[in-house]
Amino acid sequence: MTLTESDIQYIKDHLGQWLADQSLGQPPAVYEIELRERMVRVEEELKHQRELMREGFAQMDKRFEQVDKRIEALREEMDKRFEQMDKRFEQVDKRFEQMDKRFDKSDERFDALLKRQDRQFYWLLSFIATSLGLTLAALRFMV
């Protein structure tokens, strides 16, 4: 499809109006004012975004402080529990020491009992040996 001379003339006549309608053919002063208004709006929006970011960071800082406080409270609670456990272990150690003392006393009693039984055994063995010796001596004299 080729453009005829009348089509070209029609385009030339209406091109300025079409560009003005689209705001592309406006004079430079009007276009510059429009650009400046857009820049101001963009700057205001950026400022608003920056304020929102600052508020977000402030809220994050508050949240971190809350988390730090909670962690500190948990740590203190854990320290208290560990101290209680240490006290319990000390009590258990004392009980073990008492049990050791009782076992030592029992060992001493058993040692004393064994010594007594050993002494009785030696006396019995001595008595049997003496009796046997006397019996053999008496038999030798009798024969």
Salt bridges, closest charged atoms under 4 A:
GLU32 OE2 - ARG36 NH2 2.59
GLU34 OE2 - ARG38 NH2 2.98
GLU72 OE2 - ARG75 NH2 2.49
GLU77 OE2 - ARG81 NH2 2.85
ASP79 OD2 - ARG75 NH1 3.03
